[in-house]
Amino acid sequence: MYTLRPTSFFRPSSRPTSPVPVPRQDGPVPAERAARPLSKLSLSTFRRPSPSPAAGLTPSTTVIQDGSFMEVLGLKLSEAVSKALAQPSGPGAPGEMLGGRRPIPPGRGRALGALIVSEVNASRENPHLYRAVIRTLQRPLSVLLTNISTNLIPLLSSPAFHTPAAPTPQEPQPNATQLHAVALATFAGELLEAFDEIGLGVDVDTRGDNLRGIREGLVSIVKRVVEPLINGMKNELMPIIDALETVPPPPPTSTGGVVGKTSATAKAQVHHPAITTLQTLIPIYSRALSRYVASAYAESALASFVISVVWRGLVALAHRPAPPSTPPASPSMHTTALKPKEATKKSSSTTPPATPPASRFTLKLPPSRPPTPPSPGLRAPTVAADARMLFNLLSQLPKPTQDKPQTRLARDVVDEAFEGLSAFIALLESIQPPAAPGRTATTATAPGASPKAPPLTDLEADLELLTADLPIVISLPVLLRTYLPGTPERTVHALLGLSEAEYRKGCLGGFGRAEECGIAVGQRVLDVLKADPTVRAAEGVDVLLRWLERELEAARAERARVEAETGAEQH
């Protein structure tokens, strides 16, 4: 009675849920309802795929917001930084290997900079993304700056970096230590040029989101390498250029036995010994500078070097004393040579000697010429000739590029320095034309000669134009020797009452210092010359005084104009 009977409760669950009858019962249901819900299904079908493209774009926006895109960019930049400083493949030249490593080849900094420029330009339109990219750049670039500094410190502290201080004819190429240091500086300079392309690290941001610190570190690397190498060449050149201030030795003379057999070298212009040395060194230094200055950030040191060399050449040539005049041959030399001739005639009429006397050889010379005349065609070095040679030699040095904004100002200053040297050459050639063949430099038109010479009498009309591009402290010594010749010479520092060292240190330090002191020096010299009665009595001194007055007036007007423009800009 109470026996449990099998019911549906204990049956297996798979039997009532058999899928066999379901299609038969539910199959016609969609067919019956197909008229009404079909439109709903079709709408949902068209509306749901519409967000699917947005779903494809949503991950990119989400990636930027959650930082995964920045992580990928950071890894990409870190890998590029590692490859940029990696050891180049392939065998290296014998002279560039240092510790089994080759220097970084040029172009790697430019390649890394191109990658940074592309990533930054892609985020310019989104300010938030742009700041995120800048923050991402800080880590790999900081690592790069640290690695470059780590590699550079032992190179700069090595004695080989400063030995030799400048290329020599025996060792014209830089050594391996210098090559590795220059390669790191070139890499930093190339990367800085890429920074300039997009203005990276220029603005000051107190939050530290910019790359100004990275930029300053790269600039420091370029300066620490390039400036010592250029200063080494500068220290070698300056004593040679200063030697141009000394009066050159007289040209060599030939003996009577070689008169009429003048060689080609004798007909050429004899240069100052310092010019001869510069002819050997300048081409070597020019090639070295082209290798050291491989980026725009090294050209400021190049401009300073070239301007300093041109200025020292101007100072040396302007203060070279007038060469001493060569006295004419004494007539007593001819009479002494003729006395043995008469005695020989008397003695030879009776018994001729067995061996001819030595005086017979002097009889072959014409009586109107000295026994040892100078070689025909030989020209002594003049200040104008040496200035022209110096201009041609220094023009071989590389100059800052003019097509880059950051170096355009440096190029303009260098061009002005060469224009001053060119104007100085024109002034010297107007006062002292090149000596003609067969004549020495001590002609009537040389500096220190009499102002009565024809070129000097007509010079006053052009004197202001010839000295327009020259500082007063450069033109004044030349014109003092020209219009006030005498022994001892009237020097500028003596007229000022200063020692030569004090005057050079205070007024001849450079183009800028010369312009500052030009008015004070010129006014003091003018007052001293006017107060000296011996000067007022000299012939031709009025030309010098009138020129100096005009120069002072023009200099004061120019200074007033510059001060007015500066005041207008400040207000």
C-alpha positions in Angstrom: 0.0 0.0 0.0 2.8 2.3 1.0 5.0 1.0 -1.6 6.5 3.7 -3.8 5.6 3.5 -7.4 7.8 4.7 -10.1 6.8 8.1 -11.1 8.0 10.7 -13.4 9.9 12.2 -10.5 12.4 9.4 -10.6 12.7 9.1 -14.3 15.9 10.2 -16.0 16.0 13.9 -17.0 17.1 13.1 -20.5 14.0 11.5 -21.6 11.4 14.3 -21.3 14.0 16.7 -22.7 14.5 14.6 -25.8 15.1 16.9 -28.8 13.1 14.7 -31.1 9.7 16.1 -30.5 10.8 19.7 -30.1 11.4 20.5 -33.8 8.0 19.0 -34.6 6.2 21.3 -32.1 8.3 24.4 -32.3 9.1 24.3 -36.0 5.9 25.9 -37.2 6.0 28.7 -34.5 8.5 30.9 -36.3 6.5 30.4 -39.5 3.3 31.6 -37.9 5.0 34.6 -36.2 7.1 35.5 -39.1 4.8 38.4 -40.2 5.1 40.5 -37.0 8.5 40.0 -35.3 10.5 39.8 -38.6 10.7 43.6 -38.7 12.1 43.7 -35.2 14.7 41.2 -36.0 15.7 43.0 -39.1 16.1 46.3 -37.2 18.1 44.7 -34.6 20.2 43.2 -37.3 21.0 46.6 -38.8 21.5 48.4 -35.5 23.8 45.9 -33.8 26.5 45.8 -36.5 26.7 49.6 -36.5 28.6 49.7 -33.2 30.9 46.9 -34.4 33.2 49.3 -36.3 33.2 51.5 -33.2 34.2 48.5 -31.3 37.2 48.2 -33.6 38.2 51.8 -32.9 37.5 51.7 -29.2 40.6 49.7 -28.3 42.9 52.4 -29.8 41.3 55.1 -27.6 41.3 52.8 -24.7 45.0 51.9 -25.4 46.0 55.6 -25.3 44.1 56.2 -22.1 45.2 53.2 -20.2 48.9 53.6 -21.2 49.5 50.5 -23.3 50.3 52.6 -26.3 52.8 54.6 -24.3 54.4 51.3 -23.1 54.8 50.2 -26.7 56.3 53.5 -27.7 58.7 53.5 -24.8 59.9 50.0 -25.7 60.3 51.1 -29.3 62.4 54.2 -28.3 64.5 52.2 -25.9 65.3 49.7 -28.6 66.2 52.6 -31.0 68.5 54.1 -28.3 70.3 50.8 -27.8 70.9 50.3 -31.5 72.1 53.9 -31.9 75.0 53.3 -29.5 75.7 49.7 -30.5 79.0 48.7 -31.9 79.1 48.9 -35.7 79.6 45.7 -37.6 82.4 45.0 -40.0 86.2 45.5 -39.7 87.5 48.9 -38.7 90.4 51.0 -40.0 93.6 50.5 -38.1 93.8 54.1 -36.9 90.3 54.2 -35.4 90.2 51.1 -33.2 90.3 51.8 -29.5 90.1 48.8 -27.1 88.8 46.7 -29.9 85.9 49.0 -30.6 85.1 51.3 -33.5 83.7 54.8 -33.3 80.0 55.4 -33.8 79.5 56.1 -37.5 77.9 59.4 -38.6 74.2 59.4 -39.3 73.0 57.4 -36.3 72.0 60.5 -34.4 70.1 61.7 -37.4 68.3 58.4 -37.7 67.2 58.4 -34.1 66.2 62.0 -34.4 64.0 61.2 -37.4 62.2 58.5 -35.3 61.5 61.0 -32.5 60.3 63.7 -34.9 57.8 61.3 -36.5 56.4 60.2 -33.2 56.1 63.8 -31.9 54.5 65.1 -35.1 51.9 62.3 -35.0 50.7 63.6 -31.6 50.7 67.3 -32.3 46.9 67.6 -32.8 46.1 66.1 -29.4 47.7 68.2 -26.5 47.2 65.4 -23.9 48.7 62.8 -26.2 51.6 65.2 -27.0 52.5 65.6 -23.3 52.3 61.9 -22.8 54.7 61.3 -25.7 57.1 63.9 -24.3 57.0 62.2 -20.9 57.7 58.9 -22.6 60.7 60.3 -24.3 62.4 61.3 -21.1 63.3 57.9 -19.9 65.1 56.5 -23.0 66.7 59.8 -23.7 68.0 60.1 -20.1 69.5 56.7 -20.5 71.1 57.7 -23.8 72.6 60.9 -22.2 74.0 58.8 -19.3 75.5 56.3 -21.7 77.2 58.9 -23.8 78.6 60.7 -20.8 79.9 57.4 -19.4 81.7 56.6 -22.7 83.0 60.1 -23.0 84.5 60.7 -19.6 87.4 58.3 -20.0 88.1 59.6 -23.5 88.4 63.2 -22.3 90.5 62.3 -19.3 93.0 60.3 -21.4 96.3 62.0 -22.2 95.9 60.8 -25.8 93.0 63.2 -26.3 95.4 66.2 -25.9 98.4 64.7 -27.6 98.9 66.0 -30.1 97.1 69.2 -29.3 96.7 70.0 -33.0 97.4 68.1 -36.2 100.9 68.3 -37.6 102.5 67.6 -41.0 103.9 64.4 -39.4 100.5 63.4 -37.9 97.8 65.1 -39.9 95.0 62.7 -38.8 93.4 62.6 -35.3 94.3 59.6 -33.1 91.8 56.9 -32.1 90.8 58.6 -28.8 90.1 61.8 -30.6 88.1 60.0 -33.3 85.9 58.2 -30.7 85.2 61.5 -28.8 84.4 63.3 -32.0 82.0 60.5 -33.0 80.0 60.9 -29.8 79.9 64.7 -30.3 78.7 64.3 -33.8 76.0 61.9 -32.6 74.8 64.5 -30.0 74.9 67.3 -32.6 72.8 65.3 -35.1 70.2 64.6 -32.4 70.1 68.3 -31.4 69.4 69.3 -35.0 66.4 66.9 -34.9 65.3 68.6 -31.7 65.5 72.0 -33.5 63.3 70.7 -36.3 60.3 70.4 -34.0 61.4 72.8 -31.2 61.9 70.1 -28.7 63.4 71.1 -25.3 63.3 74.8 -26.0 60.4 75.9 -23.9 60.7 76.1 -20.1 58.1 74.0 -18.2 58.1 74.1 -14.4 56.3 70.8 -14.3 59.2 69.1 -15.9 57.3 67.7 -18.9 59.8 69.1 -21.5 63.2 67.9 -22.6 65.2 71.0 -21.8 67.6 69.1 -19.5 68.3 66.5 -22.2 69.0 69.3 -24.7 71.4 71.1 -22.4 73.3 67.8 -21.7 73.7 67.1 -25.4 75.0 70.7 -26.0 77.5 70.2 -23.2 78.8 67.0 -24.8 79.4 68.8 -28.1 81.3 71.7 -26.4 83.4 69.4 -24.2 84.8 67.6 -27.2 85.0 70.3 -30.0 86.3 73.3 -28.0 89.5 71.7 -26.7 90.4 70.4 -30.1 89.8 73.8 -31.8 91.6 75.6 -28.9 94.6 73.3 -29.5 94.8 74.5 -33.1 94.3 78.1 -32.0 97.2 78.0 -29.6 99.4 76.7 -32.3 98.4 79.3 -34.9 98.5 82.4 -32.7 102.3 82.6 -32.2 102.8 82.1 -36.0 100.4 84.9 -36.8 101.9 87.2 -34.2 105.2 86.7 -36.0 103.8 88.7 -38.9 104.4 91.8 -36.9 108.1 91.5 -37.2 110.0 92.9 -40.1 111.0 90.1 -42.4 114.6 89.5 -43.3 115.9 91.0 -46.5 115.6 88.8 -49.6 118.7 86.6 -50.4 121.2 88.1 -52.9 123.2 86.4 -55.5 126.8 86.8 -56.2 128.3 88.3 -59.3 129.0 84.8 -60.7 125.3 84.0 -61.1 124.1 87.4 -62.4 121.9 86.9 -65.4 121.0 83.4 -64.5 118.0 84.1 -62.4 115.9 81.1 -61.5 112.2 80.9 -61.4 112.1 81.0 -57.6 114.2 84.2 -57.6 111.6 86.0 -59.8 108.8 85.0 -57.4 107.6 87.0 -54.5 109.5 86.2 -51.3 107.0 85.7 -48.5 107.3 86.3 -44.8 108.6 83.2 -42.9 105.3 83.1 -41.0 103.4 83.0 -44.3 105.5 80.0 -45.4 104.6 78.1 -42.2 101.0 78.9 -42.6 101.0 77.5 -46.1 101.8 74.2 -44.6 99.5 74.2 -41.6 96.3 75.8 -42.9 95.3 73.0 -45.3 95.8 70.4 -42.5 93.8 72.4 -40.0 91.1 73.0 -42.6 90.6 69.2 -43.1 90.6 68.6 -39.3 88.0 71.4 -38.7 85.7 69.9 -41.3 85.9 66.6 -39.4 85.4 68.1 -35.9 82.6 70.5 -36.9 80.0 68.1 -38.1 76.9 69.8 -36.7 75.4 73.2 -36.2 76.1 73.2 -32.5 79.9 73.0 -33.1 79.9 75.9 -35.5 79.9 78.6 -32.7 83.3 77.4 -31.6 84.4 77.4 -35.3 83.2 81.0 -35.8 85.0 82.1 -32.6 88.2 80.5 -33.9 88.1 82.0 -37.4 87.3 85.5 -36.0 90.1 85.4 -33.5 92.6 84.3 -36.2 91.5 87.1 -38.6 91.7 89.7 -35.8 95.2 88.7 -34.7 96.4 88.9 -38.3 95.0 92.4 -38.6 96.7 93.5 -35.4 100.0 92.0 -36.4 100.1 93.5 -39.9 98.9 96.9 -38.7 101.6 97.2 -36.1 104.5 95.9 -38.2 107.2 98.6 -38.2 108.4 100.2 -41.4 111.3 98.3 -43.0 114.7 100.1 -42.7 115.7 101.8 -45.9 118.6 100.2 -47.8 121.4 102.7 -48.3 122.8 103.0 -51.9 126.1 101.5 -52.7 129.1 103.6 -51.7 131.3 105.0 -54.6 134.4 104.0 -52.6 133.8 100.4 -53.5 134.3 101.2 -57.2 137.4 103.2 -56.6 139.0 100.5 -54.5 138.2 98.1 -57.3 139.8 100.3 -59.9 143.1 100.9 -58.1 144.4 97.3 -58.6 143.5 97.6 -62.2 145.9 100.5 -62.9 148.6 98.7 -60.9 148.1 95.6 -62.9 148.5 97.4 -66.2 151.8 98.9 -65.1 153.2 95.7 -63.9 152.0 93.6 -66.8 153.9 95.8 -69.3 157.3 94.5 -68.0 157.0 91.0 -66.6 153.6 89.4 -66.3 153.1 87.4 -63.2 153.0 83.7 -63.3 149.5 83.6 -61.7 146.9 86.3 -62.3 146.0 88.2 -59.1 142.6 87.9 -57.5 141.8 91.5 -58.4 141.4 90.6 -62.1 138.1 88.9 -61.4 136.6 92.1 -60.1 137.5 93.9 -63.3 134.8 91.9 -65.1 132.1 93.9 -63.3 130.8 97.1 -64.8 132.1 100.1 -63.0 128.6 101.5 -62.3 127.3 98.4 -60.4 128.2 97.3 -56.9 130.2 94.1 -56.5 127.2 92.0 -55.3 124.0 93.3 -56.7 120.7 91.8 -55.7 119.2 89.2 -58.0 117.0 90.8 -60.7 113.3 90.0 -60.3 113.6 89.3 -56.6 110.9 91.1 -54.5 111.1 91.5 -50.8 107.9 90.8 -48.7 105.7 93.7 -48.2 102.8 94.2 -45.7 100.3 94.3 -48.5 101.6 91.1 -50.0 101.6 89.3 -46.7 98.0 90.6 -46.0 96.9 89.2 -49.3 98.5 85.9 -48.7 97.0 85.7 -45.2 93.5 86.4 -46.6 93.9 83.7 -49.2 95.1 81.2 -46.6 92.4 81.9 -44.0 89.7 81.7 -46.7 90.5 78.0 -46.9 89.2 77.4 -43.3 85.6 76.2 -43.1 82.9 78.7 -42.2 79.5 78.3 -40.4 76.7 77.4 -42.7 74.3 80.1 -43.8 71.2 78.1 -44.5 70.5 77.2 -40.8 68.8 79.7 -38.5 71.0 78.9 -35.5 74.2 79.5 -37.4 73.2 82.4 -39.7 74.4 85.0 -37.1 77.7 83.3 -36.7 78.2 83.3 -40.4 77.4 87.0 -40.7 80.0 87.8 -38.0 82.7 85.7 -39.8 81.9 87.4 -43.1 82.3 90.8 -41.5 85.7 89.8 -40.2 86.9 88.8 -43.6 85.4 92.1 -45.0 87.6 94.0 -42.5 90.7 92.1 -43.6 89.8 92.7 -47.3 89.4 96.5 -46.6 92.8 96.4 -44.8 94.4 94.9 -47.9 92.9 97.7 -50.0 94.2 100.3 -47.7 97.7 98.9 -47.8 97.7 98.5 -51.5 96.6 102.1 -51.9 99.4 103.4 -49.7 102.0 100.8 -50.6 101.7 99.3 -54.1 103.4 96.0 -54.7 107.1 96.4 -55.4 108.1 96.1 -59.0 110.5 93.4 -60.0 114.0 94.3 -59.3 113.0 96.8 -56.5 112.9 96.2 -52.8 110.0 97.1 -50.5 111.6 100.4 -49.4 110.1 102.5 -52.1 108.7 106.0 -51.8 105.2 104.7 -51.5 105.7 102.3 -48.7 104.4 103.0 -45.2 106.9 105.1 -43.5 107.9 106.8 -46.8 107.5 110.5 -47.5 103.9 111.7 -48.0 105.1 113.6 -51.0 104.8 110.4 -53.1 102.2 110.8 -55.8 99.8 108.0 -54.5 99.7 109.7 -51.1 98.9 113.1 -52.3 95.7 111.9 -54.0 94.8 109.5 -51.2 92.8 111.9 -49.0 89.7 111.7 -51.3 89.5 107.9 -50.9 90.9 107.6 -47.4 87.5 107.7 -45.7 86.1 105.0 -48.1 89.1 102.8 -47.6 88.8 102.8 -43.8 85.0 102.6 -43.6 85.1 98.9 -42.6 88.1 99.1 -40.3 88.3 100.0 -36.6 90.2 103.2 -35.8 92.8 101.3 -33.8 93.7 99.3 -36.9 93.8 102.2 -39.5 95.6 104.6 -37.2 99.0 102.9 -36.9 99.3 102.5 -40.6 98.4 106.1 -41.3 100.8 107.3 -38.6 103.7 105.6 -40.3 102.6 106.9 -43.6 102.0 110.6 -42.8 104.4 111.0 -39.9 107.5 109.0 -40.7 110.4 109.3 -38.5 112.7 107.4 -36.1 111.6 106.4 -33.7 108.1 105.8 -35.0 105.1 107.4 -33.3 103.1 104.5 -31.9 99.5 104.7 -30.6 100.3 103.4 -27.2 103.1 106.0 -26.8 100.7 108.8 -27.7 98.2 107.5 -25.2 100.9 107.4 -22.5 100.4 103.6 -21.9 102.7 100.7 -22.1 102.3 98.4 -25.1 101.1 95.5 -23.0 98.4 97.6 -21.3 97.2 99.1 -24.6 97.0 95.7 -26.3 95.2 94.1 -23.4 92.7 97.0 -23.0 92.0 98.0 -26.6 93.1 95.2 -29.0 91.2 92.2 -27.5 88.9 91.8 -30.5 86.6 93.5 -32.9 84.1 94.4 -30.3 86.6 95.8 -27.9 88.2 97.8 -30.7 84.9 99.4 -31.5 84.3 100.4 -27.9 87.8 102.0 -27.5 88.0 103.5 -31.0 86.4 106.9 -30.0 88.5 107.3 -26.9 91.7 106.3 -28.5 91.2 108.4 -31.6 90.2 111.5 -29.6 93.3 111.2 -27.4 95.6 110.8 -30.3 94.0 113.8 -32.1 94.5 116.0 -29.1 98.2 115.0 -28.7 99.0 115.5 -32.3 97.4 118.9 -32.4 99.3 120.0 -29.3 102.7 118.9 -30.7 104.4 121.7 -32.6 106.7 119.4 -34.4 103.8 117.4 -35.7 102.0 120.5 -36.9 105.1 121.5 -38.8 105.3 118.1 -40.6 104.2 118.1 -44.2 101.1 116.2 -45.0 99.9 115.8 -41.4 96.8 117.8 -42.1 95.5 114.9 -44.2 95.8 112.6 -41.2 94.2 115.1 -38.8 91.2 115.7 -41.1 90.7 112.0 -41.6 90.8 111.3 -37.8 88.2 114.1 -37.2 85.8 112.6 -39.8 86.3 109.1 -38.3 85.4 110.3 -34.8 82.4 112.1 -36.0 81.1 109.1 -37.9 81.8 106.8 -34.9 79.9 109.0 -32.5 76.9 109.1 -34.9 76.9 105.4 -35.3 77.1 104.8 -31.5 74.2 107.3 -31.0 72.1 105.4 -33.6 72.7 102.0 -32.0 71.9 103.4 -28.5 68.7 104.9 -29.8 67.6 101.6 -31.4 68.5 99.6 -28.3 66.4 102.0 -26.1 63.5 101.7 -28.5 63.5 97.9 -28.3 63.6 97.9 -24.5 60.6 100.2 -24.3 
